[in-house]
């Protein structure tokens, strides 16, 4: 007798957008002031980073960063809605969920490399990682998610990188229009 997959519910699928919003609220509040305060110290600590990278980081103001976060909200909302529509079966939703969790790991690595607070490092262990692990567990128990494969992680990193680069490029274009 084959078992019908269980419904994972909105908390798993649309919850991705809610968890992302909590996490990114921390980033919107903290990134501009943290960058202004910490880039001089980071320049000294990481002298091999090209000067162009530091200048580009310093050039991002609060409005531009908030615009990038707003654009990312559209990406995450679309992935969450597709996950909800498909009961968590959407490859886009599952990839976005993996990307969310993996980007949290990157936040923790940044905080470890910096040896202190970095924007996003507070909500990562409180929201990002617990939500990701919980949602993946619910998907697995519902028969929607199989064993994790290395390519799933690669797709997640690629999704996160492409979405981040794309939303920041869009925000820079919008900022130029201001």
C-alpha positions as CSV (number, residue, x, y, z in Angstrom):
1,X,0.0,0.0,0.0
2,X,1.5,3.3,-1.0
3,X,1.2,6.2,1.3
4,X,-0.2,9.5,0.1
5,X,2.3,12.4,0.9
6,X,1.2,14.5,3.9
7,X,0.3,18.2,3.6
8,X,3.2,20.2,4.9
9,X,1.1,23.3,5.6
10,X,1.7,27.0,5.2
11,X,4.0,27.2,8.2
12,X,6.6,25.3,6.3
13,X,6.2,27.0,2.9
14,X,5.1,30.5,3.6
15,X,7.1,30.4,6.9
16,X,10.2,30.7,4.7
17,X,9.1,34.3,3.9
18,X,8.3,35.1,7.6
19,X,11.7,33.7,8.8
20,X,13.5,35.5,6.1
21,X,11.7,38.8,7.0
22,X,12.8,38.5,10.7
23,X,16.4,37.8,9.6
24,X,16.6,40.6,7.1
25,X,15.1,43.1,9.4
26,X,18.2,42.7,11.5
27,X,20.4,43.3,8.4
28,X,18.4,46.4,7.3
29,X,18.9,47.9,10.7
30,X,22.5,47.0,11.2
31,X,24.4,46.8,7.9
32,X,24.8,50.5,7.0
33,X,26.0,51.5,10.5
34,X,28.1,48.3,10.9
35,X,29.9,48.9,7.5
36,X,30.7,52.5,8.4
37,X,32.1,51.5,11.8
38,X,34.0,48.4,10.8
39,X,35.4,48.7,7.3
40,X,38.6,50.6,8.5
41,X,39.3,47.7,11.0
42,X,38.5,45.1,8.3
43,X,40.9,46.8,5.9
44,X,43.7,46.4,8.4
45,X,42.8,42.8,9.4
46,X,42.3,41.6,5.8
47,X,45.0,43.5,3.7
48,X,44.7,41.0,0.8
49,X,41.2,42.1,0.0
50,X,41.4,44.4,-3.0
51,X,40.8,48.1,-2.3
52,X,38.1,48.1,-4.9
53,X,36.0,45.7,-2.8
54,X,36.3,47.9,0.3
55,X,35.3,51.0,-1.8
56,X,32.3,49.2,-3.2
57,X,31.2,48.1,0.3
58,X,31.5,51.6,1.6
59,X,29.5,53.0,-1.3
60,X,26.4,51.0,-0.3
61,X,24.1,53.4,1.6
62,X,21.0,52.5,3.7
63,X,18.5,53.2,0.9
64,X,20.4,51.1,-1.6
65,X,20.7,48.2,0.8
66,X,17.0,48.4,1.7
67,X,16.2,48.4,-2.0
68,X,18.2,45.2,-2.4
69,X,16.4,43.6,0.5
70,X,13.1,44.7,-1.0
71,X,14.0,43.0,-4.3
72,X,15.1,39.9,-2.4
73,X,11.7,39.9,-0.6
74,X,10.1,39.5,-4.1
75,X,12.4,36.5,-4.8
76,X,11.7,34.8,-1.5
77,X,8.0,35.5,-1.6
78,X,7.8,34.0,-5.1
79,X,9.7,30.9,-3.9
80,X,7.5,30.5,-0.8
81,X,4.3,31.0,-2.8
82,X,5.5,28.3,-5.2
83,X,6.3,26.0,-2.3
84,X,2.8,26.6,-0.9
85,X,1.1,26.0,-4.2
86,X,2.9,22.7,-4.7
87,X,2.8,21.5,-1.0
88,X,6.6,21.9,-0.7
89,X,7.3,19.9,-3.9
90,X,8.6,22.8,-5.9
91,X,12.3,22.6,-6.7
92,X,12.5,26.4,-6.6
93,X,11.0,26.4,-3.0
94,X,13.3,23.6,-1.8
95,X,16.4,25.3,-3.4
96,X,15.4,28.6,-1.8
97,X,15.0,26.9,1.6
98,X,18.4,25.3,1.2
99,X,19.9,28.7,0.2
100,X,18.3,30.4,3.2
101,X,19.9,27.8,5.6
102,X,23.3,27.9,3.8
103,X,23.4,31.7,3.8
104,X,23.0,31.4,7.6
105,X,26.0,29.2,7.8
106,X,27.9,31.9,5.8
107,X,26.8,34.5,8.4
108,X,28.2,32.4,11.2
109,X,31.5,31.9,9.3
110,X,31.7,35.7,8.8
111,X,31.1,36.3,12.5
112,X,33.8,33.7,13.3
113,X,36.3,35.2,10.9
114,X,35.5,38.7,12.3
115,X,35.6,37.3,15.8
116,X,32.5,39.3,16.8
117,X,29.2,40.5,15.7
118,X,28.3,40.8,12.0
119,X,24.9,41.8,10.6
120,X,22.7,38.7,10.5
121,X,24.7,36.7,13.1
122,X,22.1,37.2,15.8
123,X,19.0,35.9,13.9
124,X,20.9,33.1,12.2
125,X,21.1,30.8,15.2
126,X,17.7,32.0,16.5
127,X,15.7,31.9,13.3
128,X,17.5,31.0,10.1
129,X,19.0,27.6,11.1
130,X,16.2,26.4,13.4
131,X,13.5,27.2,10.7
132,X,15.5,25.6,7.9
133,X,16.1,22.4,9.9
134,X,12.5,22.3,11.1
135,X,11.1,22.9,7.6
136,X,13.4,20.3,6.0
137,X,12.3,17.8,8.7
138,X,8.7,18.5,8.0
139,X,9.2,18.1,4.3
140,X,11.1,14.8,4.9
141,X,8.4,13.4,7.1
142,X,5.8,14.3,4.6
143,X,7.6,12.4,1.9
144,X,8.4,15.5,-0.1
145,X,12.2,15.7,0.6
146,X,14.6,12.9,0.0
147,X,18.2,12.6,1.4
148,X,20.4,15.6,1.0
149,X,22.9,15.4,-1.9
150,X,26.0,17.5,-2.5
151,X,24.4,19.0,-5.6
152,X,21.5,20.3,-3.4
153,X,24.0,22.4,-1.4
154,X,25.6,23.6,-4.7
155,X,22.2,24.6,-6.1
156,X,21.4,26.4,-2.8
157,X,24.7,28.3,-2.8
158,X,24.2,29.2,-6.5
159,X,20.7,30.3,-5.9
160,X,21.8,32.5,-2.9
161,X,24.7,34.0,-4.9
162,X,22.7,34.7,-8.0
163,X,19.8,36.2,-6.0
164,X,22.1,38.4,-3.9
165,X,24.1,39.6,-6.9
166,X,21.0,40.3,-8.9
167,X,19.1,42.2,-6.2
168,X,22.2,44.3,-5.4
169,X,22.8,45.1,-9.1
170,X,19.2,46.1,-9.4
171,X,19.5,48.3,-6.2
172,X,22.6,50.0,-7.6
173,X,20.7,50.8,-10.8
174,X,17.8,52.2,-8.9
175,X,20.1,54.2,-6.6
176,X,21.6,55.9,-9.7
177,X,18.2,57.0,-10.7
178,X,17.8,58.8,-7.4
